[in-house]
Amino acid sequence: MIQALTDAILPIFAVMALGFALGLRGMVSAEGPAHINRFVLLVAVPSLLFAILVDAPLSAFDWEAIGLYMAGEAVVYLVGFLLARYVFGRAPDEALLLGFAAAFVNHVLFVLPVAQGLYGDAAAAPIAAIVIVDALFTWPLTVIAMEAIKGQGRPLISILGQVLRNPMLAGPALGLAVNLAGLGVHPGLERFAGFAGAAAAPAALFALGVTLSASDLRRFGAASVTIAALAVLAHPALVWAANGALPGGSEARDLMVLLAAGPCGAMPYALATFYGTPPHSIAKAIVLSTTASLFALALLA
């Protein structure tokens, strides 16, 4: 457990902690996270998702394990949205992103590098499959929903045009198209996608740390605590129960429980800053779930 913490988990967490410390000292301005997250969402994440999808072994996916995980994710997303909207009274856009935060594990930016550090690339392959499915469905559907919410009063054709021009959707769509067509990727483009995509995790986590430095962490609020609990407790419990109820088993299915115990992803926070949605409840849920998942991941590793 101690080695898992020191070798694979804490180094990732330290990037967020560094952003928090520099924000407290005033070395990064309050406007910094918004600019960083525009780079993350418009350049780094599309590049990362393109790089993942263009070489994804789609035919080798364990669809039983994927279905097990995605069912739990869908339940947690819906429950998180309904609680945020109708119990905590949040606006539709914030409620949507709070539900997204509860369900969308920080797999690309946290669990995947942790799993690779612990088990190597082969053991992390099932997690990469979930990353890909989320990139194709959960992420685009959330972006489309945000565009629809923020585009209230605009013609449908205008909203659809905005969605189609969004780099957050164009990156994974292009990567999937190249993969399915069996086309090769120019080495220069491959180098660019890998280089820019590698910045997504540290940049988003650093910006999150800076935002948290401006938040009152003495008061997390019921919404943030609830979303963090859904992410770190309810999600892995659902996946674990479903895994036990199904006949047979596999390493991929067992790894889904580890993945579900990961913290809220940084992408809901990045989307909040991008769309002008209040980010502080989302940011606090992320820091709460990240702290709790440090120990959960170490125990399950």
C-alpha positions in Angstrom: 0.0 0.0 0.0 2.8 2.5 0.9 4.7 1.7 -2.2 1.6 2.2 -4.4 1.1 5.6 -2.7 4.6 6.8 -3.1 5.5 5.4 -6.5 2.3 5.8 -8.5 -0.4 7.9 -6.8 1.2 10.7 -4.9 3.4 12.0 -7.8 0.1 12.5 -9.8 -1.6 14.2 -6.8 1.5 16.4 -6.3 0.8 18.4 -9.5 -2.6 19.5 -8.1 -1.0 20.2 -4.7 1.7 22.4 -6.4 -1.0 24.4 -8.2 -2.7 24.9 -4.8 0.5 26.1 -3.1 1.5 28.5 -5.9 -2.1 29.9 -6.0 -2.0 30.5 -2.3 1.3 32.4 -2.6 -0.1 34.5 -5.4 2.4 33.2 -7.9 -0.4 32.3 -10.3 -3.2 34.8 -10.9 -6.9 33.9 -10.4 -7.4 34.2 -14.1 -4.7 31.6 -14.8 -6.9 28.5 -14.6 -9.4 29.7 -17.1 -6.6 30.3 -19.7 -4.9 27.0 -18.9 -8.2 25.1 -19.2 -8.9 26.7 -22.6 -5.6 25.2 -23.8 -6.5 21.8 -22.1 -10.0 21.6 -23.7 -9.2 23.1 -27.1 -5.8 21.6 -27.8 -4.5 19.1 -25.3 -7.6 16.9 -24.7 -8.6 16.7 -28.4 -5.0 15.7 -29.2 -4.9 13.1 -26.4 -8.2 11.5 -27.4 -7.2 11.5 -31.1 -3.9 9.7 -30.1 -5.8 7.2 -28.0 -8.5 6.4 -30.6 -6.3 6.3 -33.7 -4.4 3.2 -32.4 -7.2 1.7 -30.2 -7.5 -2.1 -30.6 -11.3 -1.9 -30.9 -11.7 -5.6 -31.8 -10.0 -6.7 -28.6 -12.3 -4.9 -26.2 -13.9 -6.9 -23.3 -17.4 -5.7 -23.9 -18.7 -7.5 -20.8 -16.3 -5.6 -18.6 -17.1 -2.4 -20.4 -20.9 -2.9 -20.1 -20.5 -3.6 -16.4 -18.6 -0.4 -15.8 -20.7 1.8 -18.0 -24.0 0.7 -16.4 -22.7 1.8 -13.0 -21.5 5.1 -14.5 -24.9 5.8 -16.0 -26.7 5.2 -12.7 -24.3 7.5 -10.8 -24.5 10.2 -13.5 -28.3 10.2 -13.3 -28.5 10.2 -9.5 -25.9 12.9 -9.2 -27.7 15.1 -11.7 -31.1 14.6 -10.0 -29.8 15.3 -6.5 -27.9 18.4 -7.7 -30.9 19.8 -9.6 -33.8 18.9 -7.3 -32.3 18.5 -3.8 -29.6 21.1 -3.9 -31.4 23.4 -6.3 -28.5 24.0 -8.8 -29.0 25.4 -12.2 -29.3 22.9 -15.1 -25.8 23.4 -16.3 -24.2 23.1 -12.9 -26.4 20.1 -12.0 -25.4 18.4 -15.3 -21.7 18.9 -14.5 -22.1 17.8 -10.9 -23.7 14.6 -12.2 -20.8 14.3 -14.7 -18.3 14.7 -11.9 -19.9 12.0 -9.8 -19.7 9.5 -12.7 -16.7 10.5 -14.8 -13.7 9.0 -13.1 -10.3 10.8 -13.6 -9.1 7.8 -15.6 -7.0 9.7 -18.2 -5.5 12.1 -15.8 -5.1 10.0 -12.7 -6.1 6.3 -12.6 -4.5 5.4 -16.0 -1.1 6.7 -15.1 -1.4 5.1 -11.7 -2.4 1.7 -13.2 0.4 1.9 -15.7 2.9 2.7 -12.9 1.6 -0.3 -10.9 0.9 -2.9 -13.5 2.3 -1.8 -16.8 0.6 -1.1 -20.1 -1.0 -4.6 -20.5 -2.8 -4.4 -17.2 -4.0 -0.9 -18.0 -5.6 -1.9 -21.3 -9.1 -2.4 -19.8 -8.9 1.1 -18.4 -7.9 2.4 -21.7 -11.0 0.8 -23.2 -13.2 2.7 -20.8 -11.3 5.9 -21.6 -12.1 5.2 -25.3 -15.8 4.5 -24.7 -16.1 7.6 -22.5 -14.4 9.6 -25.2 -16.9 8.3 -27.8 -20.1 8.6 -25.7 -20.1 10.1 -22.2 -17.8 13.1 -23.0 -19.5 14.1 -26.4 -23.0 13.7 -25.0 -22.1 15.9 -22.0 -20.6 18.6 -24.3 -23.7 18.4 -26.6 -26.0 18.8 -23.5 -24.0 21.8 -22.3 -24.2 23.4 -25.7 -27.9 22.9 -25.7 -28.3 24.3 -22.2 -26.1 27.3 -22.9 -27.7 27.8 -26.3 -31.2 28.4 -25.0 -33.1 30.6 -27.4 -30.7 29.9 -30.3 -32.0 28.0 -33.4 -31.3 24.2 -33.3 -29.2 24.5 -36.5 -26.9 27.0 -34.7 -26.4 24.7 -31.7 -25.6 21.8 -34.0 -23.1 23.9 -35.9 -21.4 24.9 -32.7 -21.3 21.3 -31.6 -19.8 20.1 -34.9 -17.1 22.8 -34.7 -16.1 21.9 -31.2 -12.5 20.5 -31.0 -13.5 18.5 -27.9 -15.6 16.4 -30.2 -13.6 16.7 -33.4 -10.5 15.1 -31.9 -12.0 11.8 -30.9 -14.2 11.7 -34.0 -11.2 12.1 -36.3 -9.2 9.5 -34.4 -12.0 7.0 -34.6 -12.5 7.7 -38.4 -8.8 7.2 -39.1 -8.8 3.9 -37.0 -11.9 2.5 -38.8 -10.5 3.4 -42.2 -7.2 1.7 -41.5 -5.3 4.8 -42.5 -1.8 5.5 -41.3 -0.9 8.7 -39.4 1.9 11.0 -40.6 4.8 10.8 -38.0 4.6 14.6 -37.6 0.9 14.5 -36.7 1.5 11.5 -34.4 4.3 13.4 -32.7 2.1 16.5 -32.3 -0.8 14.6 -30.9 1.4 12.7 -28.4 3.3 15.9 -27.4 0.2 18.1 -26.9 -1.9 15.3 -25.4 0.7 14.6 -22.7 0.1 18.1 -21.4 -3.6 17.5 -20.7 -3.2 15.7 -17.3 -0.6 18.0 -15.6 -2.2 21.2 -17.0 -5.7 20.4 -15.9 -4.6 19.2 -12.4 -2.4 22.2 -11.9 -5.3 24.6 -12.9 -7.6 22.7 -10.5 -5.1 23.2 -7.7 -5.0 27.0 -8.4 -8.8 27.2 -8.3 -8.9 25.3 -5.0 -6.5 27.8 -3.5 -9.2 30.5 -3.9 -11.9 28.4 -2.4 -12.9 28.2 1.3 -12.0 24.6 2.0 -13.3 24.8 5.5 -16.8 24.6 4.0 -17.2 21.9 1.4 -21.0 22.0 1.3 -23.6 19.2 1.1 -23.5 19.1 -2.7 -19.8 18.6 -2.9 -19.7 15.9 -0.2 -22.6 14.0 -1.8 -21.0 14.1 -5.3 -17.7 12.9 -3.8 -19.5 10.1 -1.9 -21.3 9.0 -5.1 -17.9 8.9 -6.9 -15.7 7.1 -4.4 -18.3 4.9 -2.5 -21.4 4.4 -4.6 -19.8 3.9 -8.0 -17.3 1.2 -7.0 -19.9 -0.5 -4.8 -22.3 -0.7 -7.8 -19.6 -2.1 -10.1 -18.4 -4.6 -7.4 -22.0 -5.8 -6.7 -22.7 -6.2 -10.4 -19.4 -8.0 -10.9 -20.2 -10.5 -8.1 -23.7 -11.1 -9.4 -22.6 -12.0 -12.9 -21.3 -15.6 -13.5 -17.7 -16.2 -14.3 -15.1 -13.4 -14.0 -12.1 -11.9 -15.7 -9.1 -9.6 -14.8 -10.7 -6.9 -16.9 -13.9 -7.1 -14.8 -12.0 -7.0 -11.5 -10.0 -4.0 -12.8 -13.3 -2.1 -13.3 -13.8 -2.0 -9.6 -10.4 -0.3 -9.2 -11.3 2.2 -11.9 -14.6 3.0 -10.3 -12.8 3.8 -7.0 -10.9 6.7 -8.7 -11.6 10.3 -8.0 -13.9 12.7 -9.9 -12.3 13.7 -13.1 -10.9 17.1 -13.7 -12.8 17.5 -17.0 -16.1 18.5 -15.4 -14.2 21.4 -13.7 -12.6 22.3 -17.0 -15.9 22.3 -18.7 -17.4 24.5 -16.0 -14.7 27.2 -16.4 -15.0 26.9 -20.2 -18.8 27.4 -20.2 -19.0 30.0 -17.4 -20.6 27.6 -14.9 -19.9 28.0 -11.2 -16.9 25.7 -10.7 -16.3 25.7 -6.9 -18.7 22.9 -5.8 -17.3 20.8 -8.6 -13.7 21.6 -7.6 -14.4 20.8 -4.0 -16.0 17.5 -4.9 -12.9 16.7 -6.9 -10.5 17.4 -4.0 -12.6 15.5 -1.6 -12.9 12.4 -3.9 -9.2 12.7 -4.8 -8.1 12.6 -1.1 -10.4 9.7 -0.4 -9.4 7.8 -3.5 -5.7 8.0 -2.5 -6.4 5.4 0.1 -9.1 3.5 -1.8 -6.7 3.0 -4.8 -3.8 2.0 -2.6 -6.0 -0.6 -0.8 -7.3 -2.1 -4.0 -4.0 -2.0 -5.9 
